[in-house]
């Protein structure tokens, strides 16, 4: 897949492992989480960097790139991807025709995200003891 000139960025998915940092929103009894990150960036390295920076802004401590993979997604197949990965939670994600703004007031739609770049997070999969 190549970068779309009209959209400006490619869409990537990566799973990051984090620990709670001082002042983050994670409840005190939880010790870590894996969080799926969806990133619009020019390439996979920029996507990883942007995701880590976004988590740091939310006061999480980056530990690892789970599976050592950054996957490029086809934004025209967004609905299929979300249903295949998050079937039970798919209603929490926007569909291809919706703006993310409808579900996440502080975030932009997929096409806008691809134009401007940015990060949004899927559900945090947390645990109480170190795995």
ABEGO torsion letter per residue (X at the ends): XBBBAAAGBBBBBBBBBBBBBBGBABBAABABBBBBBBBBBABAAAAAAAAAAAAAAAGBBBABBBGGBBBBBBAAAAAAAAAAAAAAAAAABBBAABBAAAABAABBBAAAAAAAEEBBBBBBBBBABBX
